[in-house]
Amino acid sequence: MEAAVNVNGQLFDARSAVISVFDHGFLYGEGIYETLRTYNREPFLFDRHMRRLRNSAARIELRVPLSDAQFMTRIRDTMEAAGFQEETYTRILLTRGVGELTYDPAACPNASVVVIVKRHVAPSTDAFERGVMISLVSVMRNHPGSVDPIIKSNNLLNNALAMQEAFRNGGDEALMRNYRGELSECSQSNVFIVKNGAVLTPRLDAGLLDGITRDFVLEISCEVGIPTAEAILHDEDLFGADEAFITSTTREVMPVVRVDAHSIGTGRPGLVTLKLLDTYRRKADELTRRAAQRV
Ligand SMILES: Cc1ncc(COP(=O)(O)O)c(C=O)c1O
């Protein structure tokens, strides 16, 4: 694995980056994270990721030890150490830190901050042009009264179990329902459908991550005059949709043409989905070019 890693302010390569086994992130899964990517070698939507990181940290009573500017410096230092010429993927992890074996947060005075920078590996052109198959799995999304999916938590067993089922079914992504049987989100992305020209996605109270790409896509849909709504969606809505797509930082706007044995719409990426993908990429290019000029 090729990566540069910043552990609590110190730079390492992938082989030598380590964290204590007494870190409560390792012992109890107590931690949160963010995933960013660059366009034009500039982190995209950094402010939004920082806002979500702080919200996630507050939900688990974790003090964030760095300012946004300090996070940006760590990201840039780590990108520079990595020395990649290509676009990069950055994962920021913040864990409870090292302490005695107790759930008492007071046992861990210092949170651990890790920044991992790798090359960004984009999904294949084929996936964007032909669309992907996802699997509607039996694993239920965490109940918001348990580990609330709005927290971007390092505690990812729910997501991993869902994805294991999707792998067994040959799917590129796992779509989960919530405890009420409504569609919620995928293991690493948010889900959208298009019906009669309108873009619909499950409401946050279905229990899902407030995806940065989800929000951005809702905004750009409005800008280009496509009606959007957050709605309660069920299996039938998906199977009867004209188009479907998933969104995430790394997959952008990815057309979904099959859900297990069900073909969606024409079985090819739809016009609304392709327009949103194109608009998304143009905006990402524009915004990062502008940000790079300010640096
Ligand atoms: C469970 C889940 N939902 C949605 C997303 C998409 O979020 P974003 O658009 O902020 O990358 C992710 C991304 O990792 C995720 O893990």
The ligand as a Tripos MOL2 file, in Angstrom:
@<TRIPOS>MOLECULE
LIG
   16    16     1     0     0
SMALL
NO_CHARGES

@<TRIPOS>ATOM
      1 C1        -22.6860    5.4020    5.1600 C.3       1 LIG1
      2 C2        -22.3420    6.4630    4.1890 C.ar      1 LIG1
      3 N1        -23.3220    7.1710    3.6070 N.ar      1 LIG1
      4 C3        -23.0470    8.1430    2.7040 C.ar      1 LIG1
      5 C4        -21.7360    8.4490    2.3430 C.ar      1 LIG1
      6 C5        -21.4530    9.5460    1.3380 C.3       1 LIG1
      7 O1        -20.9660   10.6650    2.0210 O.3       1 LIG1
      8 P1        -20.1030   11.7990    1.2820 P.3       1 LIG1
      9 O2        -20.9290   12.2780    0.1390 O.co2     1 LIG1
     10 O3        -19.9400   12.8390    2.3330 O.co2     1 LIG1
     11 O4        -18.8310   11.1740    0.8470 O.co2     1 LIG1
     12 C6        -20.6890    7.7410    2.9290 C.ar      1 LIG1
     13 C7        -19.2950    8.0370    2.5600 C.2       1 LIG1
     14 O5        -18.3650    7.4560    3.0090 O.2       1 LIG1
     15 C8        -20.9950    6.7340    3.8830 C.ar      1 LIG1
     16 O6        -20.0050    6.0250    4.4750 O.3       1 LIG1
@<TRIPOS>BOND
     1     1     2 1
     2     2     3 ar
     3     2    15 ar
     4     3     4 ar
     5     4     5 ar
     6     5     6 1
     7     5    12 ar
     8     6     7 1
     9     7     8 1
    10     8     9 2
    11     8    10 1
    12     8    11 1
    13    12    13 1
    14    12    15 ar
    15    13    14 2
    16    15    16 1
@<TRIPOS>SUBSTRUCTURE
     1 LIG1         1 GROUP 0 **** ****
